[in-house]
């Protein structure tokens, strides 16, 4: 019975978060429609409000995790750094193979590139600050108490993480990209469960997104001239 209540609670939080995101998008749509220049700022505001919503729900756990991470961050990061890099390398290799096979980049990455080109400041806030926070709370911390096995937890949350990154997909041909996104999700779930601290996975999520941001900037602004 307790397990069923936990499942219901986690699903409710997951669904309510997405409903809140849809509601906020709908409420702010008239502003964006009136002036498209406001879109990056509005998107960032939505990310902020979603992060605040999840912080309110899990504030006690988050505060306790922060206190622990502040004392043990060097141990947590060094312990999992090599493992995370291996997973990210595997994700990159698989992504390259999938792009060659499918013939296109996933829509999510195309949207990120477009966002970076349009407004670097707001893109940094969205991709490197707010996304690592609310995605780790929603996809990792939210399901922590459902699993006693680290590998099963990492696979489950990794698949959810990968699936959510395909919401913006334009066609079913992009479905295989769930594999590459899920590898990153698996790695983040693993380091969270291994250290029992959500800020460990937040740090690695930030590291991955920041690296992607830098590479995108190099490709779009420097390499292309």
N, C-alpha and C positions, 0 to 999 in steps of 0.2 A: 504493500500500500504506500509506504514511504517512497519507494522507487517511482511509482506511478505519479505521485505528487510532484516529485522532482522533475520528471519528464514534462509534465503539464506546465510547470513553472517556467522551465527553460524554453519551451515552445512559445509560451505566451510572451515572454520577454523578447524573443527573437521576432515574432510576428508584430508585436506592438512597436518595436523599433523601426521596422520597415514601413508600417502604417504611418508612423509619425513622420518618417522621411517623405513619404508620398504626400501627406497632408501639408507639410511645410513647403514642398515643391509647388503644390497647388496654390497655396496662399500667396507665395512670392512670385508666382508666374506673371501676374499683371505688371509687376515692376520690371521684370526682365523683358516682357513683350514690348513695353513702352520704350525701353532703352537697353539694348543688348549688352552695352558696356558694363552694366551692373551685374551681369551673370557671374563672373568669377567671385565677386564679393558676396553675392547671395548664396552661391554654392558653399563658400567657406563658412558663412553664418550658419547654414544648415548643418554642416559638419560639426560646428561648435555646439549647437543645440543638441544634436544627437549624443555627442560626447558628454555633455552635462546631464542629459537624461540617464545615461548608463552609469555615470559617476554617482548620481543620487541613489540609484538602486543598489550599487555595490560599494558605496563610500567606505564602509567599515573595513571591508576586505582590501580595498585599494590602498587605504591609508596604512594598514598593517603591512601590506606587501612593500610599500614605499619605504617604511622604516627599516624593514629587513634588507631591502635592496641597497639602501644607502650604506649599510654596514658590510654587506657581502658581495657587492657588485663585481669586484675584481675576480673573486673566486667563481662566481656564476658565469661571467663572460668568458674567462680563460678556459673554463672547463668545457664549454660547448662551442667555442669559436671554430675550431677545426671541423667539427661535425657539421656545423651550419654552412661553412664555406663549401664543403663537399656536396651538400644537398643543393645549394644554389648553383654550383657548377653543373650538376646533373640536370637541374631545371633549365639552365641556359642551353645546354647541348640538345636536350629534348625539344626545346622551343625552336631552335634553329632547324632541326629535322622536320618538325611539324610545319613550320613556315614554308620550307622547301616543298613538302609533300602537298600541303593544302593550297599554297600559292598566295597567301595573304597573312598579314599580322592579325592577331585578335583585336576586335573592335575596342576592347578596354584599353589596350596599349595605344591605339591610334587616338583615342579620346584624350589620354594622358599627354601624348605628344602635342596635340592641338592646344590643350590647356596650358602647357608649359610655354608654348610659342606666344600665346595670347597674353598671359600674365604670369610671369615667373614667381612673383612674390606670393600671390594667392595659391599658386600651384604647390609651392613649398609648404605652406601652411596645411593644405589639404592632404598632400601625399606623405609628408614627413612628420607632421605633428599630430593632426587629428585622426587620420586613417590608422596609424599604428595603435593609437589609444583605443578608439571605439571598436575597431575590428578585433583586437586581442581580447577585449572585455566581452564582446558579443559572441565570438566564435570559439574562444578558449575558456575564459573564466566562467562563462555562462553554463558550460557543460562539464565543468571540472568534477563535480560530485557524482556524475552518472557512471564513471568508469574507475575501476580499480587497477586496470592494466594500462601501462604507459603506451604500448604499441597500438592497442585498439583505440585508445583515446586519440592518439596522434593521427591515425588513419581516418577515423570518423570526422574529427574536426578539420582535417586536411581536405577531405572531400567536400564538406560544406563550404569551406573557404574557397576552394576551387570553383565550385558551382556558382557561388555568389558573384564571382568575378566574370561570369559569362552572361549575367543578366542583360547586359547591353549588346550581346551578340546579335548580328544582323541576320544570320542564317544558321541552320543546323550544322553546316560544314565546319563551324568553329568548335563543336563539341569536343573533339580530341584535345583541345587546349586545356580542358579541365585537368588533364594529367600533369601538365607542367605547373599550373597554379597549385595543384594539390600537393606537389612535392614541397613547394615553399610552405604550404599550410601544415604539412606533416612535420617539417623541421621546426616550425614555430611551436606547434603543439608539443613536440618532444622536449624542447628546451624549457618550456613552461612546466611541464609535468616533472621533468628531471630535477629542476631547482625549486619547484613549488613556489615560484614567484612570477607573477604576471609581468613585472617590469623587465624580466630577462627577455621574454618574447617580444615585448614592446621595443626594447633596445635593438634586437636583431631585425625586427620589422622595420624600424627606422633606418638601420644600417643598409638593409636591402633596398628600400625605397630611395634613400639618399644617393646611393651608388647609381641606381637606375636614372635618377634625376640628373646627376652629373654627366653620365654617359649620353643621355638625351641632349643635354646642352652642348656637349662637345660635337655630337653628330649634326645637330640642327644649326648651331651658330658658328662653330669654328671649322669643322671639317668641310661643310658645304660652302664655306666662304663668307 
